[in-house]
Amino acid sequence: MGEIRIGVLGGTFNPVHAGHLHIARAAQRAFSLSRVHFVVACTPPHKRPGDLIPLMHRYAMVSLALAGEGAFVPSLVELEPKASGFTIDTLGKLARPAGRTGGRLYFIAGGDSLAEVHSWRESRKLLESYDFIFVTRPGTGTLDLQRLLPPGVLRRVRDYRGLGPVSVRRRIGAEPGGESGIYIVDAKAPDISSSRIRELVRRGKPPGRMVPAGVREYIRKLELYGE
């Protein structure tokens, strides 16, 4: 039996949208992930509460969005003891059961997260202990990785931007096993943001296909993000 690869996509999902699903599917294809956990952030340490609606609504919307996705799993792992919103604690919790079944964790994040990864708790240990997939958006441009990443991890960066999922899989398959990597890939993700969706709803305009149908109906029924 081959190595089991498990994706972890964290976020406030306020609300979850088609861009999140696109990124998860792209990472799943390119890295042959057996499943992807959508970890709903409870109290994200790097974001102000602002328009953050209660966790129960954000988790419900993620569950609705993933209903037809057999390999995608909604997760409230941040609430498990000891409750924590830090990525290093979340991955530590998921690593225990994954390790028992021979699984390997791949943390999936948007390319814009590279600008703040240095401020994450124990960032160097985090980047050395797990695999990371940073998915860039169109027009991301040049990334100054020496400035953005902690010293000592640059040798593990694999910049696969411009390659399709088949080429990425081929490159990964040719790598020696064991050491984790920091992968930067393209996904041609749609230009969608949760803040844009909230603003549309606030102005009484439907978000259309930017959110799955079940999520759209949930927002409408409960009058979320309204005035």
SENU-340739 format. One record per residue (C-alpha): residue number from 1; residue in one letter; x, y, z. Coordinates in Angstrom, 3 decimals. Layout:
N
<num=NUM; residu=A; xx=X; yy=Y; zz=Z>
...
//
This chain:
227
<num=1; residu=M; xx=0.000; yy=0.000; zz=0.000>
<num=2; residu=G; xx=1.319; yy=3.441; zz=-0.909>
<num=3; residu=E; xx=1.668; yy=6.433; zz=1.359>
<num=4; residu=I; xx=-1.612; yy=8.030; zz=2.430>
<num=5; residu=R; xx=-1.564; yy=11.775; zz=1.796>
<num=6; residu=I; xx=-4.002; yy=13.967; zz=3.705>
<num=7; residu=G; xx=-4.706; yy=17.595; zz=2.867>
<num=8; residu=V; xx=-5.578; yy=20.209; zz=5.485>
<num=9; residu=L; xx=-7.245; yy=23.422; zz=4.323>
<num=10; residu=G; xx=-7.834; yy=25.860; zz=7.155>
<num=11; residu=G; xx=-9.765; yy=29.104; zz=7.154>
<num=12; residu=T; xx=-12.537; yy=31.145; zz=8.682>
<num=13; residu=F; xx=-14.762; yy=30.173; zz=5.725>
<num=14; residu=N; xx=-16.804; yy=33.324; zz=6.259>
<num=15; residu=P; xx=-18.410; yy=32.116; zz=4.026>
<num=16; residu=V; xx=-16.904; yy=29.113; zz=2.252>
<num=17; residu=H; xx=-16.938; yy=29.716; zz=-1.509>
<num=18; residu=A; xx=-16.130; yy=28.224; zz=-4.904>
<num=19; residu=G; xx=-12.522; yy=29.410; zz=-4.684>
<num=20; residu=H; xx=-11.904; yy=27.263; zz=-1.591>
<num=21; residu=L; xx=-13.335; yy=24.216; zz=-3.347>
<num=22; residu=H; xx=-11.296; yy=24.923; zz=-6.481>
<num=23; residu=I; xx=-8.044; yy=25.108; zz=-4.512>
<num=24; residu=A; xx=-8.837; yy=21.906; zz=-2.603>
<num=25; residu=R; xx=-9.644; yy=20.010; zz=-5.809>
<num=26; residu=A; xx=-6.482; yy=21.288; zz=-7.522>
<num=27; residu=A; xx=-4.294; yy=20.249; zz=-4.585>
<num=28; residu=Q; xx=-6.037; yy=16.885; zz=-4.354>
<num=29; residu=R; xx=-5.341; yy=16.144; zz=-8.031>
<num=30; residu=A; xx=-1.754; yy=17.376; zz=-8.105>
<num=31; residu=F; xx=-0.666; yy=15.723; zz=-4.835>
<num=32; residu=S; xx=-2.889; yy=12.616; zz=-4.971>
<num=33; residu=L; xx=-4.512; yy=13.437; zz=-1.632>
<num=34; residu=S; xx=-6.838; yy=10.740; zz=-0.328>
<num=35; residu=R; xx=-8.908; yy=13.325; zz=1.553>
<num=36; residu=V; xx=-8.898; yy=16.989; zz=2.497>
<num=37; residu=H; xx=-9.950; yy=18.274; zz=5.925>
<num=38; residu=F; xx=-11.599; yy=21.708; zz=5.852>
<num=39; residu=V; xx=-10.614; yy=23.008; zz=9.297>
<num=40; residu=V; xx=-12.964; yy=25.793; zz=10.353>
<num=41; residu=A; xx=-11.044; yy=28.380; zz=12.386>
<num=42; residu=C; xx=-12.647; yy=29.193; zz=15.717>
<num=43; residu=T; xx=-10.734; yy=32.276; zz=16.815>
<num=44; residu=P; xx=-8.026; yy=32.924; zz=14.191>
<num=45; residu=P; xx=-5.057; yy=34.638; zz=15.903>
<num=46; residu=H; xx=-4.137; yy=36.751; zz=12.854>
<num=47; residu=K; xx=-7.567; yy=38.167; zz=12.038>
<num=48; residu=R; xx=-9.743; yy=40.724; zz=13.763>
<num=49; residu=P; xx=-13.298; yy=39.536; zz=14.522>
<num=50; residu=G; xx=-14.885; yy=42.177; zz=12.238>
<num=51; residu=D; xx=-17.621; yy=40.483; zz=10.217>
<num=52; residu=L; xx=-16.823; yy=37.025; zz=11.607>
<num=53; residu=I; xx=-20.125; yy=35.282; zz=12.211>
<num=54; residu=P; xx=-20.514; yy=32.508; zz=14.845>
<num=55; residu=L; xx=-18.618; yy=29.273; zz=14.355>
<num=56; residu=M; xx=-21.798; yy=27.181; zz=14.142>
<num=57; residu=H; xx=-22.898; yy=29.016; zz=10.992>
<num=58; residu=R; xx=-19.501; yy=28.818; zz=9.315>
<num=59; residu=Y; xx=-19.231; yy=25.097; zz=10.093>
<num=60; residu=A; xx=-22.781; yy=24.493; zz=8.839>
<num=61; residu=M; xx=-21.974; yy=26.212; zz=5.548>
<num=62; residu=V; xx=-18.787; yy=24.169; zz=5.108>
<num=63; residu=S; xx=-20.772; yy=20.988; zz=5.767>
<num=64; residu=L; xx=-23.339; yy=22.003; zz=3.134>
<num=65; residu=A; xx=-20.619; yy=22.880; zz=0.611>
<num=66; residu=L; xx=-18.905; yy=19.495; zz=1.078>
<num=67; residu=A; xx=-22.060; yy=17.358; zz=1.015>
<num=68; residu=G; xx=-21.381; yy=16.117; zz=-2.516>
<num=69; residu=E; xx=-17.595; yy=15.857; zz=-2.129>
<num=70; residu=G; xx=-16.706; yy=12.346; zz=-1.003>
<num=71; residu=A; xx=-13.067; yy=13.107; zz=-0.184>
<num=72; residu=F; xx=-13.640; yy=16.439; zz=1.594>
<num=73; residu=V; xx=-14.306; yy=16.449; zz=5.344>
<num=74; residu=P; xx=-15.555; yy=19.352; zz=7.520>
<num=75; residu=S; xx=-13.515; yy=19.587; zz=10.711>
<num=76; residu=L; xx=-13.767; yy=21.223; zz=14.128>
<num=77; residu=V; xx=-10.404; yy=19.875; zz=15.245>
<num=78; residu=E; xx=-9.428; yy=23.283; zz=16.673>
<num=79; residu=L; xx=-11.994; yy=22.726; zz=19.439>
<num=80; residu=E; xx=-10.440; yy=19.441; zz=20.551>
<num=81; residu=P; xx=-8.477; yy=19.694; zz=23.825>
<num=82; residu=K; xx=-6.480; yy=21.768; zz=24.195>
<num=83; residu=A; xx=-8.503; yy=24.211; zz=22.073>
<num=84; residu=S; xx=-6.180; yy=26.360; zz=19.955>
<num=85; residu=G; xx=-6.304; yy=28.441; zz=16.803>
<num=86; residu=F; xx=-2.611; yy=28.008; zz=16.008>
<num=87; residu=T; xx=-1.687; yy=25.955; zz=12.938>
<num=88; residu=I; xx=1.077; yy=24.066; zz=14.735>
<num=89; residu=D; xx=-1.436; yy=22.804; zz=17.308>
<num=90; residu=T; xx=-4.033; yy=21.910; zz=14.663>
<num=91; residu=L; xx=-1.548; yy=19.876; zz=12.625>
<num=92; residu=G; xx=-0.252; yy=18.214; zz=15.779>
<num=93; residu=K; xx=-3.760; yy=16.976; zz=16.565>
<num=94; residu=L; xx=-4.320; yy=15.699; zz=13.033>
<num=95; residu=A; xx=-0.849; yy=14.139; zz=12.859>
<num=96; residu=R; xx=-1.544; yy=11.667; zz=15.660>
<num=97; residu=P; xx=-4.277; yy=9.647; zz=13.912>
<num=98; residu=A; xx=-2.597; yy=10.176; zz=10.529>
<num=99; residu=G; xx=0.652; yy=8.760; zz=11.883>
<num=100; residu=R; xx=-1.077; yy=5.633; zz=13.161>
<num=101; residu=T; xx=-2.345; yy=4.884; zz=9.651>
<num=102; residu=G; xx=0.846; yy=5.887; zz=7.846>
<num=103; residu=G; xx=-0.580; yy=9.206; zz=6.685>
<num=104; residu=R; xx=1.338; yy=12.331; zz=5.701>
<num=105; residu=L; xx=-0.131; yy=15.816; zz=6.164>
<num=106; residu=Y; xx=-0.123; yy=18.548; zz=3.516>
<num=107; residu=F; xx=-1.248; yy=21.954; zz=4.763>
<num=108; residu=I; xx=-2.929; yy=23.907; zz=1.949>
<num=109; residu=A; xx=-2.934; yy=27.706; zz=1.971>
<num=110; residu=G; xx=-3.345; yy=30.578; zz=-0.449>
<num=111; residu=G; xx=-0.197; yy=32.110; zz=-1.894>
<num=112; residu=D; xx=-0.961; yy=35.320; zz=-0.005>
<num=113; residu=S; xx=-0.313; yy=33.408; zz=3.235>
<num=114; residu=L; xx=3.391; yy=33.428; zz=2.353>
<num=115; residu=A; xx=3.450; yy=37.091; zz=3.402>
<num=116; residu=E; xx=2.455; yy=36.210; zz=6.974>
<num=117; residu=V; xx=3.884; yy=32.730; zz=7.518>
<num=118; residu=H; xx=6.914; yy=34.163; zz=9.323>
<num=119; residu=S; xx=4.562; yy=35.438; zz=12.048>
<num=120; residu=W; xx=2.899; yy=32.060; zz=12.666>
<num=121; residu=R; xx=3.650; yy=30.423; zz=16.000>
<num=122; residu=E; xx=6.877; yy=28.376; zz=15.777>
<num=123; residu=S; xx=6.927; yy=28.986; zz=12.038>
<num=124; residu=R; xx=10.302; yy=27.396; zz=11.380>
<num=125; residu=K; xx=9.434; yy=24.223; zz=13.297>
<num=126; residu=L; xx=6.071; yy=24.144; zz=11.534>
<num=127; residu=L; xx=7.580; yy=24.443; zz=8.049>
<num=128; residu=E; xx=10.222; yy=21.829; zz=8.833>
<num=129; residu=S; xx=7.760; yy=19.298; zz=10.257>
<num=130; residu=Y; xx=5.011; yy=19.173; zz=7.639>
<num=131; residu=D; xx=4.455; yy=19.506; zz=3.917>
<num=132; residu=F; xx=2.986; yy=22.832; zz=2.760>
<num=133; residu=I; xx=1.162; yy=23.640; zz=-0.475>
<num=134; residu=F; xx=0.897; yy=27.364; zz=-1.209>
<num=135; residu=V; xx=-1.550; yy=27.951; zz=-4.058>
<num=136; residu=T; xx=-1.025; yy=31.227; zz=-5.903>
<num=137; residu=R; xx=-3.680; yy=33.299; zz=-7.620>
<num=138; residu=P; xx=-3.340; yy=34.678; zz=-11.156>
<num=139; residu=G; xx=-1.098; yy=37.745; zz=-11.191>
<num=140; residu=T; xx=0.710; yy=36.930; zz=-7.940>
<num=141; residu=G; xx=3.985; yy=37.982; zz=-9.542>
<num=142; residu=T; xx=7.467; yy=37.538; zz=-8.100>
<num=143; residu=L; xx=7.731; yy=36.165; zz=-4.580>
<num=144; residu=D; xx=10.709; yy=37.235; zz=-2.441>
<num=145; residu=L; xx=11.017; yy=33.907; zz=-0.656>
<num=146; residu=Q; xx=14.225; yy=34.847; zz=1.161>
<num=147; residu=R; xx=12.328; yy=37.631; zz=2.881>
<num=148; residu=L; xx=9.052; yy=35.761; zz=3.372>
<num=149; residu=L; xx=10.287; yy=32.454; zz=4.774>
<num=150; residu=P; xx=12.298; yy=31.723; zz=7.933>
<num=151; residu=P; xx=15.995; yy=31.003; zz=7.371>
<num=152; residu=G; xx=16.904; yy=27.359; zz=6.927>
<num=153; residu=V; xx=13.808; yy=26.208; zz=5.030>
<num=154; residu=L; xx=14.529; yy=27.682; zz=1.579>
<num=155; residu=R; xx=16.304; yy=24.537; zz=0.371>
<num=156; residu=R; xx=13.029; yy=22.667; zz=0.750>
<num=157; residu=V; xx=11.036; yy=25.028; zz=-1.482>
<num=158; residu=R; xx=9.719; yy=23.561; zz=-4.742>
<num=159; residu=D; xx=8.421; yy=26.307; zz=-7.004>
<num=160; residu=Y; xx=6.122; yy=24.494; zz=-9.432>
<num=161; residu=R; xx=4.228; yy=27.509; zz=-10.699>
<num=162; residu=G; xx=3.400; yy=27.225; zz=-14.370>
<num=163; residu=L; xx=3.124; yy=23.426; zz=-14.237>
<num=164; residu=G; xx=-0.141; yy=21.497; zz=-14.579>
<num=165; residu=P; xx=-1.252; yy=18.796; zz=-12.106>
<num=166; residu=V; xx=0.204; yy=15.954; zz=-14.198>
<num=167; residu=S; xx=3.638; yy=17.609; zz=-14.310>
<num=168; residu=V; xx=3.478; yy=18.395; zz=-10.578>
<num=169; residu=R; xx=2.653; yy=14.749; zz=-9.808>
<num=170; residu=R; xx=5.580; yy=13.646; zz=-11.960>
<num=171; residu=R; xx=7.985; yy=16.003; zz=-10.159>
<num=172; residu=I; xx=6.763; yy=14.853; zz=-6.741>
<num=173; residu=G; xx=7.062; yy=11.219; zz=-7.766>
<num=174; residu=A; xx=10.705; yy=11.772; zz=-8.701>
<num=175; residu=E; xx=11.600; yy=13.290; zz=-5.319>
<num=176; residu=P; xx=13.402; yy=11.218; zz=-2.681>
<num=177; residu=G; xx=11.067; yy=10.152; zz=0.117>
<num=178; residu=G; xx=11.221; yy=11.255; zz=3.709>
<num=179; residu=E; xx=11.819; yy=14.986; zz=3.900>
<num=180; residu=S; xx=8.821; yy=17.288; zz=3.809>
<num=181; residu=G; xx=8.608; yy=20.032; zz=1.211>
<num=182; residu=I; xx=7.235; yy=23.535; zz=0.702>
<num=183; residu=Y; xx=5.441; yy=23.562; zz=-2.629>
<num=184; residu=I; xx=4.304; yy=26.637; zz=-4.557>
<num=185; residu=V; xx=1.807; yy=25.831; zz=-7.287>
<num=186; residu=D; xx=-0.717; yy=27.479; zz=-9.577>
<num=187; residu=A; xx=-4.369; yy=26.504; zz=-9.534>
<num=188; residu=K; xx=-5.984; yy=29.077; zz=-11.828>
<num=189; residu=A; xx=-8.328; yy=29.794; zz=-8.945>
<num=190; residu=P; xx=-11.285; yy=32.085; zz=-9.624>
<num=191; residu=D; xx=-10.944; yy=35.619; zz=-8.294>
<num=192; residu=I; xx=-13.374; yy=35.257; zz=-5.368>
<num=193; residu=S; xx=-13.082; yy=36.465; zz=-1.796>
<num=194; residu=S; xx=-15.308; yy=36.028; zz=1.244>
<num=195; residu=S; xx=-15.225; yy=39.784; zz=1.866>
<num=196; residu=R; xx=-16.586; yy=40.443; zz=-1.631>
<num=197; residu=I; xx=-19.407; yy=37.951; zz=-1.057>
<num=198; residu=R; xx=-20.296; yy=39.532; zz=2.284>
<num=199; residu=E; xx=-20.412; yy=42.962; zz=0.670>
<num=200; residu=L; xx=-22.692; yy=41.753; zz=-2.136>
<num=201; residu=V; xx=-25.099; yy=40.173; zz=0.343>
<num=202; residu=R; xx=-25.010; yy=43.283; zz=2.514>
<num=203; residu=R; xx=-26.112; yy=45.311; zz=-0.534>
<num=204; residu=G; xx=-28.943; yy=42.870; zz=-1.262>
<num=205; residu=K; xx=-27.269; yy=41.286; zz=-4.299>
<num=206; residu=P; xx=-27.103; yy=37.483; zz=-4.706>
<num=207; residu=P; xx=-23.574; yy=35.967; zz=-4.750>
<num=208; residu=G; xx=-24.561; yy=33.632; zz=-7.591>
<num=209; residu=R; xx=-22.174; yy=30.800; zz=-8.356>
<num=210; residu=M; xx=-19.445; yy=32.211; zz=-6.140>
<num=211; residu=V; xx=-20.913; yy=30.013; zz=-3.382>
<num=212; residu=P; xx=-22.455; yy=26.520; zz=-3.640>
<num=213; residu=A; xx=-26.253; yy=26.444; zz=-3.885>
<num=214; residu=G; xx=-26.739; yy=25.021; zz=-0.379>
<num=215; residu=V; xx=-24.579; yy=27.748; zz=1.130>
<num=216; residu=R; xx=-26.391; yy=30.427; zz=-0.847>
<num=217; residu=E; xx=-29.751; yy=29.196; zz=0.486>
<num=218; residu=Y; xx=-28.418; yy=28.987; zz=4.055>
<num=219; residu=I; xx=-27.250; yy=32.610; zz=3.908>
<num=220; residu=R; xx=-30.626; yy=33.678; zz=2.523>
<num=221; residu=K; xx=-32.705; yy=31.753; zz=5.070>
<num=222; residu=L; xx=-30.801; yy=32.972; zz=8.107>
<num=223; residu=E; xx=-30.262; yy=36.473; zz=6.693>
<num=224; residu=L; xx=-26.526; yy=36.291; zz=7.339>
<num=225; residu=Y; xx=-24.281; yy=39.244; zz=6.496>
<num=226; residu=G; xx=-27.259; yy=41.549; zz=6.173>
<num=227; residu=E; xx=-27.538; yy=45.075; zz=7.509>
//
